[in-house]
Amino acid sequence: MPDKLRELQELFTVEASKYQVFPLDNDILSRILAPRPSYTAGRTDFTYLRELTGTPNSDAPNILTKSYTITAEVEVPAGGGTELS
């Protein structure tokens, strides 16, 4: 169906231009190494108010090859705390 293929190719070109996806390339390494926007970039203070599980790297401070301090304020109820498992 060469006519349908041509129609879809033209539609792709229109939509790709509209959403600025050109140039297309298959250079995976440059995309992996390209800096990404980061919510944590430049931040030095992080406050977590609940239990954290599975925090993505983009939402956590980068502690690799850096000195850091962790400070925790803990409130223990009068009857004592419960053990977490």
SEZA-921597 format. One line per 8 residues: number of its first residue (from 1); their letters; for each residue x, y, z of N, C-alpha, C, O, CB. Coordinates in Angstrom, 2 decimals, decimal comma. Each point is the difference from the previous one (the first is absolute). Glycine has a CB too. Layout:
! residues N
NUM> a> X/Y/Z/X/Y/Z/X/Y/Z/X/Y/Z/X/Y/Z | ...
! end
This chain:
! residues 85
1> mpdklrel> 0,82/-1,17/0,00/-0,82/1,17/0,00/0,88/1,26/0,00/0,05/0,73/0,99/-1,88/-2,00/0,22 | 2,51/1,50/-2,31/0,92/1,14/-0,08/-0,68/1,35/0,25/0,62/0,91/0,55/0,72/-2,24/-2,14 | -2,60/1,47/1,18/-0,70/1,27/0,22/-0,22/0,26/1,49/0,17/1,12/0,48/-1,30/-1,37/-2,71 | 0,75/-0,80/2,95/-0,22/0,14/1,45/1,32/0,29/0,70/0,05/0,82/0,92/-2,02/-2,40/-1,04 | 3,03/0,91/-0,31/1,32/0,25/0,58/0,40/1,46/-0,19/0,44/0,65/0,94/0,22/-3,04/-1,37 | -0,82/2,90/-0,77/0,34/1,39/-0,30/-0,84/0,96/0,86/0,51/0,99/0,52/0,11/-1,65/-2,89 | -1,90/0,35/2,52/-0,89/0,82/0,84/0,48/0,03/1,45/0,04/1,06/0,63/-1,97/-1,63/-2,15 | 2,30/-0,60/2,04/0,47/-0,07/1,39/1,36/0,68/0,17/0,25/0,62/1,03/-1,52/-2,76/-0,75
9> qelftvea> 2,13/2,02/-1,27/1,30/0,68/0,05/-0,20/1,52/0,04/0,67/0,70/0,77/0,40/-2,61/-2,02 | -1,96/2,41/0,44/-0,29/1,44/-0,01/-0,59/0,45/1,33/0,37/1,05/0,53/-0,74/-1,14/-3,01 | -0,55/-0,72/3,03/-0,59/0,33/1,30/1,07/0,00/1,09/0,00/0,88/0,86/-2,19/-1,89/-1,60 | 3,10/0,04/0,70/1,08/-0,05/0,98/0,85/1,26/-0,09/0,34/0,60/1,02/-0,31/-3,10/-1,15 | 0,32/2,90/-1,08/0,83/1,19/-0,20/-0,69/1,25/0,55/0,64/0,83/0,64/0,37/-1,89/-2,69 | -2,29/1,20/1,80/-0,76/1,15/0,50/-0,01/0,00/1,54/0,31/1,02/0,62/-1,75/-1,05/-2,71 | 1,10/-1,10/2,69/-0,09/-0,08/1,45/1,38/0,13/0,66/0,12/0,64/1,05/-2,15/-2,09/-1,30 | 3,06/0,85/-0,34/1,34/0,10/0,56/0,50/1,44/-0,04/0,66/0,44/0,94/-0,19/-2,79/-1,67
17> skyqvfpl> -0,78/3,08/-0,32/0,37/1,41/-0,08/-0,77/0,81/1,04/0,56/0,87/0,67/-0,05/-1,12/-3,12 | -1,79/-0,06/2,57/-0,86/0,71/0,95/0,52/-0,15/1,44/-0,02/0,96/0,76/-1,94/-1,34/-2,29 | 2,42/-0,82/1,89/0,46/-0,26/1,37/1,52/0,04/0,14/0,54/-0,41/1,02/-2,56/-0,98/-0,72 | 2,69/1,90/-1,31/1,45/0,25/0,02/0,82/-1,22/0,42/0,79/0,06/0,94/-1,31/2,31/-0,41 | 0,32/-3,47/-1,23/0,76/-1,21/0,30/1,14/-0,24/-0,99/0,71/-1,01/0,09/-2,78/0,06/0,92 | 2,24/1,85/-1,94/1,11/-0,13/-0,95/1,22/0,70/0,55/-0,16/1,00/0,70/-1,43/-1,13/-2,63 | 2,79/-0,31/1,68/0,36/-1,16/-0,83/-0,14/-1,31/0,79/0,26/-0,05/1,20/1,32/1,51/-2,52 | -2,00/-2,49/0,63/-0,04/-1,33/0,58/1,40/-0,60/-0,11/0,68/0,17/-1,02/-3,15/-0,48/0,43
25> dndilsri> 2,89/-0,39/1,61/1,30/-0,67/-0,08/-0,05/-1,25/0,87/-0,93/-0,19/0,79/2,14/2,38/-1,21 | -0,22/-3,01/0,26/0,07/-1,22/0,82/1,26/-0,01/0,86/0,52/-1,07/0,34/-1,81/-0,16/-2,10 | 1,78/2,41/2,11/1,20/0,10/0,84/-0,40/-0,10/1,47/-0,24/1,02/0,66/1,39/0,41/-2,41 | -1,21/-2,63/2,24/-0,45/-0,26/1,37/0,97/0,60/1,02/-0,44/0,57/1,00/-0,68/-2,68/-1,77 | 2,40/1,99/0,55/0,99/0,47/0,96/-0,13/1,50/0,29/0,06/0,41/1,16/1,48/-2,21/-1,95 | -1,72/2,61/-0,24/-0,12/1,44/0,24/-1,26/0,33/0,79/0,00/0,93/0,81/1,26/-0,50/-2,93 | -2,34/-1,18/1,92/-1,23/0,24/0,77/0,17/-0,42/1,45/-0,52/0,65/0,90/-0,82/-0,98/-2,97 | 2,07/-0,75/2,31/0,24/-0,46/1,37/0,86/1,00/0,75/-0,24/0,26/1,18/0,05/-2,65/-1,93
33> laprpsyt> 1,20/2,95/0,08/0,93/0,91/0,65/-0,49/1,45/0,07/0,57/0,81/0,73/1,23/-2,30/-1,52 | -2,84/1,81/0,05/-0,51/1,38/-0,03/-0,57/0,37/1,36/-0,73/-0,80/0,60/0,23/0,61/-3,06 | 0,82/1,39/2,96/-0,57/0,40/1,29/-1,51/0,11/-0,08/-0,55/0,46/-1,00/2,66/0,76/1,53 | -2,76/-1,63/0,52/-1,45/0,04/0,07/-0,42/1,07/1,01/0,75/0,29/0,94/-0,91/-2,75/-1,55 | -1,01/3,03/0,44/-0,49/0,92/1,02/-0,11/-0,73/1,33/-0,40/-1,16/0,05/-0,87/2,50/-1,79 | 1,61/-0,66/2,81/-0,01/-0,65/1,30/-0,67/0,88/1,04/0,35/1,17/0,15/1,74/-2,39/-0,75 | -3,04/0,66/1,30/-0,67/0,71/1,08/0,96/0,24/1,17/-0,16/0,95/0,76/-2,03/-1,97/-1,46 | 3,19/0,15/0,84/0,90/0,08/1,15/1,29/0,76/-0,28/0,78/0,22/0,93/-1,74/-2,36/-0,20
41> agrtdfty> 1,19/2,55/-1,95/1,26/0,68/-0,34/0,19/1,25/0,84/-0,88/0,86/0,06/0,71/-1,75/-2,39 | 1,31/1,00/2,98/0,34/1,17/0,78/-0,59/0,02/1,40/0,34/0,88/0,79/-0,20/0,30/-2,91 | -1,00/-2,12/2,44/-0,59/-0,03/1,34/0,96/-0,63/0,99/0,73/-0,92/-0,35/-3,03/0,79/-0,64 | 2,30/0,62/2,21/0,86/-0,57/1,04/-0,81/-0,46/1,21/0,56/-0,57/0,93/1,29/2,04/-1,71 | -3,15/-1,21/0,78/-0,83/-0,36/1,14/-1,21/-0,78/-0,50/-0,74/0,47/-0,87/1,51/1,57/2,16 | -0,97/-3,23/-0,75/-1,12/-0,86/-0,39/-0,75/-0,39/1,26/0,60/-0,47/0,97/0,65/-0,40/-3,00 | -2,55/1,05/2,03/-0,82/-0,36/1,15/-1,02/-1,03/-0,45/-0,78/0,23/-0,92/1,10/2,05/1,98 | -0,30/-3,42/-0,39/-0,95/-1,07/-0,29/-0,87/-0,17/1,23/0,52/-0,21/1,10/1,08/-0,96/-2,71
49> lreltgtp> -2,90/1,25/1,45/-0,92/-0,04/1,13/-0,67/-1,35/0,19/-0,71/-0,19/0,99/0,35/2,59/-1,35 | 0,55/-3,33/-0,55/-0,62/-1,32/0,10/1,03/-1,07/-0,35/1,13/0,30/-0,39/-3,39/0,67/-0,20 | 1,84/-2,19/0,74/0,83/-1,13/-0,41/0,24/0,08/-1,50/-0,90/0,32/-0,77/-0,01/-1,75/2,66 | 2,12/1,15/-2,30/0,33/0,03/-1,42/0,31/-1,41/-0,48/0,79/-0,72/0,61/0,10/3,07/-0,40 | -1,50/-2,72/-1,30/0,34/-1,28/-0,64/0,08/0,24/-1,49/-0,89/0,61/-0,59/-0,23/-1,97/2,43 | 2,15/0,87/-2,44/0,15/0,11/-1,45/0,11/1,42/-0,51/-0,56/0,33/-1,04/-0,71/-2,41/0,89 | 1,99/2,93/0,86/0,17/1,38/-0,45/0,87/0,02/-1,24/1,13/-0,49/0,03/-1,38/1,35/2,33 | -0,24/-0,29/-3,46/0,82/0,06/-1,23/1,23/0,87/0,22/-0,02/0,94/0,80/-2,05/-1,27/-2,20
57> nsdapnil> 3,13/0,03/0,69/1,24/0,79/0,11/-0,25/1,47/-0,29/0,68/0,87/0,57/0,63/-2,87/-1,23 | -2,26/2,30/-0,21/-0,26/1,39/-0,35/-0,64/0,78/1,15/-0,03/1,23/-0,03/-0,23/-1,94/-2,34 | -0,27/0,02/3,38/-0,63/0,65/1,15/0,85/-0,05/1,26/-0,45/0,44/1,06/-1,74/-1,02/-2,05 | 3,37/0,07/0,89/0,86/-0,16/1,17/1,32/0,74/-0,22/0,41/0,22/-1,14/-1,46/-2,46/1,65 | 1,71/2,62/0,58/1,30/0,66/-0,16/1,04/-0,96/-0,55/-0,03/-1,20/0,31/-0,54/2,75/1,57 | 1,47/-1,04/-2,67/1,09/-0,81/-0,52/1,10/-0,02/1,05/0,64/1,02/0,26/-1,20/-0,44/-2,68 | 0,79/-1,74/3,04/1,00/-0,10/1,06/1,26/-0,72/-0,45/0,91/-0,22/0,79/-2,76/0,23/0,86 | 1,90/-0,38/-2,91/1,19/-0,69/-0,51/1,19/0,95/-0,03/-0,11/1,13/-0,49/-1,34/-2,66/-0,90
65> tksytita> 2,55/1,08/1,91/1,27/0,75/0,04/-0,15/1,37/0,66/0,68/0,95/-0,38/0,01/-2,14/-1,68 | -1,57/1,28/3,06/-0,20/1,26/0,71/-0,02/-0,27/1,50/-0,41/-1,07/0,44/-0,88/2,05/-2,39 | 1,74/-0,01/2,72/-0,15/-0,08/1,45/-1,40/0,48/0,34/-0,51/0,92/-0,63/2,99/-0,55/1,03 | -3,11/-0,99/0,58/-1,33/0,41/0,38/-0,29/-0,36/1,44/0,68/-0,84/0,59/-1,43/0,57/-2,95 | -0,25/0,91/2,93/-0,46/-0,25/1,35/-1,50/-0,26/-0,05/-0,74/0,68/-0,72/2,58/0,77/1,72 | -2,27/-2,43/-0,23/-1,43/-0,27/0,12/-0,41/0,31/1,43/0,58/-0,52/0,95/-0,52/-1,27/-2,77 | -1,06/2,64/1,96/-0,53/0,36/1,32/-1,45/-0,43/0,06/-0,77/0,25/-0,92/2,37/1,71/1,13 | -1,97/-2,61/0,88/-1,38/-0,45/0,15/-0,56/0,52/1,32/0,63/-0,13/1,05/-0,17/-1,94/-2,43
73> evevpagg> -1,64/2,63/1,32/-0,73/0,39/1,20/-1,09/-1,05/0,20/-0,85/-0,19/-0,86/1,33/2,70/0,54 | -0,44/-3,19/1,47/-0,92/-1,10/0,25/-0,80/0,31/1,25/0,55/0,37/1,03/1,01/-2,02/-2,13 | -2,87/1,51/1,00/-0,88/0,15/1,16/-0,49/-1,38/0,40/-0,64/-0,70/-0,79/-0,07/3,04/0,07 | 1,01/-2,73/1,96/-0,44/-1,29/0,52/-1,19/0,26/0,92/0,13/0,78/0,94/2,22/-1,79/-1,11 | -3,49/0,36/-0,08/-1,17/0,22/0,85/0,27/-0,43/1,45/0,92/-0,78/0,26/-2,39/0,44/-2,27 | 0,67/0,85/2,95/0,19/-0,27/1,42/0,04/-1,51/0,29/0,78/-0,44/0,84/-1,93/2,60/-0,32 | 0,33/-2,94/-1,19/-0,04/-1,45/0,23/1,11/-0,75/-0,74/0,07/-1,22/0,08/-2,52/1,42/0,25 | 3,28/0,51/-1,03/1,05/-0,64/-0,79/-0,42/-0,15/-1,44/-1,17/0,15/-0,35/1,95/-1,36/2,37
81> gtels> 0,16/0,91/-2,83/-0,29/-0,16/-1,42/-0,31/-1,44/-0,33/0,22/-0,90/0,82/1,26/2,81/-1,33 | -2,00/-2,14/-0,66/-0,25/-1,36/-0,46/1,11/-0,39/-0,94/0,54/0,83/-0,73/-3,03/-0,58/0,98 | 2,82/-1,50/-0,21/1,09/-0,50/-0,85/-0,48/-0,13/-1,43/-1,07/-0,55/-0,25/2,09/-0,67/2,20 | -0,22/1,71/-2,87/-0,32/-0,14/-1,43/0,63/-1,27/-0,51/1,12/-0,33/0,38/-1,27/2,82/-0,69 | -0,55/-3,20/-0,53/0,60/-1,22/-0,56/0,23/0,17/-1,46/0,49/-0,92/-0,66/-1,61/-0,46/2,37
! end
